[in-house]
Amino acid sequence: MDKLKTVYYILKNLETKAHKYEYKGAAISPEALDVDDNHWLDVMRIIIKEELISGAIIQEDISGGIDVDIEKVALTLKGLQYLKENNAMVKFGKFATNVISIVKK
């Protein structure tokens, strides 16, 4: 899965599925998204840097390992706007594809 799709799925899962879990992080874990840990960590760094989510913390421990705390993760207003814009682009893309198909006939 490419990084943009992973960003979208993380945000979408926070919006639609996180309330179903006692631990919100379960909705956006690498296992839930079926991606490897390194890919997920790269995407989480991007999402945190871009302020699409809040409450997630990535720290390096003293042994050089990475600790990711997503216990209090939440979608930000910026994250919601990203989802809205992304949905609009997907719908427009499908519409444009349908128009092109009709015109070619």
Backbone torsions as a table, in degrees:
resi	resn	phi	psi	omega
1	MET	NA	135.3	179.7
2	ASP	-78.4	164.7	-172.9
3	LYS	-63.9	-37.8	180.0
4	LEU	-64.4	-38.7	177.1
5	LYS	-66.2	-39.4	179.4
6	THR	-65.0	-41.4	176.0
7	VAL	-56.4	-49.4	-178.6
8	TYR	-59.0	-47.3	-178.1
9	TYR	-65.5	-36.4	177.0
10	ILE	-63.2	-49.1	-178.9
11	LEU	-65.1	-42.7	-179.8
12	LYS	-64.2	-41.3	177.9
13	ASN	-65.2	-36.8	176.0
14	LEU	-64.2	-38.0	-178.8
15	GLU	-71.9	-40.7	-169.6
16	THR	-108.0	-25.5	-172.4
17	LYS	-115.9	-19.9	-172.3
18	ALA	-59.4	-33.4	-178.7
19	HIS	-66.4	-17.1	-179.1
20	LYS	-80.7	-12.8	-176.5
21	TYR	-108.1	144.1	173.3
22	GLU	-65.8	-37.1	178.4
23	TYR	-109.8	107.1	-175.5
24	LYS	-54.6	-34.3	-178.3
25	GLY	-59.3	-23.7	179.9
26	ALA	-62.2	-28.4	-179.1
27	ALA	-73.6	-19.5	-176.5
28	ILE	-123.5	15.4	-179.3
29	SER	-69.0	161.2	176.1
30	PRO	-57.3	-35.6	179.5
31	GLU	-66.3	-42.4	-179.8
32	ALA	-64.4	-32.1	-178.2
33	LEU	-94.7	-6.7	-178.9
34	ASP	57.1	49.3	175.6
35	VAL	-127.7	159.0	179.7
36	ASP	-77.2	160.4	-173.6
37	ASP	-59.9	-40.6	-178.4
38	ASN	-66.7	-42.6	177.0
39	HIS	-61.0	-47.5	-179.5
40	TRP	-60.5	-43.2	-179.9
41	LEU	-63.8	-42.4	176.7
42	ASP	-58.7	-44.9	-179.4
43	VAL	-67.0	-41.3	178.7
44	MET	-61.4	-39.3	177.1
45	ARG	-60.8	-42.2	178.6
46	ILE	-63.7	-48.0	-177.1
47	ILE	-63.2	-39.9	178.7
48	ILE	-67.7	-45.8	-179.2
49	LYS	-60.8	-39.9	-179.4
50	GLU	-81.0	-1.3	177.8
51	GLU	60.2	37.5	176.2
52	LEU	-82.7	-20.6	174.7
53	ILE	-133.3	162.4	173.9
54	SER	-128.7	164.3	175.2
55	GLY	83.2	-0.4	177.7
56	ALA	-98.7	136.9	-178.1
57	ILE	-129.8	129.9	175.1
58	ILE	-115.6	124.5	-179.2
59	GLN	-134.4	148.8	173.1
60	GLU	-96.7	129.7	179.7
61	ASP	-84.4	175.6	-174.0
62	ILE	-65.6	-20.6	178.9
63	SER	-90.6	1.3	179.8
64	GLY	93.1	-1.6	177.2
65	GLY	-76.5	161.9	-179.6
66	ILE	-106.0	132.0	177.5
67	ASP	-116.3	124.8	179.5
68	VAL	-116.3	119.7	178.8
69	ASP	-105.5	110.6	178.6
70	ILE	-119.3	23.8	-178.0
71	GLU	-64.3	-37.0	-176.4
72	LYS	-110.0	27.1	-176.8
73	VAL	-65.7	143.5	178.7
74	ALA	-150.1	151.5	177.1
75	LEU	-78.3	134.9	177.7
76	THR	-93.7	171.4	176.2
77	LEU	-60.3	-40.1	177.7
78	LYS	-61.8	-38.6	176.7
79	GLY	-64.9	-41.4	177.4
80	LEU	-63.9	-40.3	178.3
81	GLN	-64.4	-39.4	177.2
82	TYR	-59.1	-46.2	179.2
83	LEU	-61.5	-43.6	-178.8
84	LYS	-62.8	-46.3	-180.0
85	GLU	-65.4	-39.9	-179.5
86	ASN	-64.8	-43.1	178.0
87	ASN	-61.5	-40.8	180.0
88	ALA	-64.8	-40.5	179.4
89	MET	-66.9	-39.2	178.6
90	VAL	-63.2	-45.4	179.8
91	LYS	-63.1	-41.7	178.6
92	PHE	-64.8	-41.0	178.4
93	GLY	-59.9	-43.6	178.0
94	LYS	-65.1	-41.7	179.0
95	PHE	-62.4	-46.9	-179.4
96	ALA	-62.2	-40.2	178.4
97	THR	-62.7	-42.2	178.7
98	ASN	-64.9	-40.9	179.0
99	VAL	-63.3	-44.6	179.8
100	ILE	-61.6	-42.5	179.4
101	SER	-61.5	-42.2	179.9
102	ILE	-66.9	-43.1	-178.7
103	VAL	-64.2	-36.6	-179.7
104	LYS	-68.0	-24.5	-178.8
105	LYS	-76.8	NA	NA
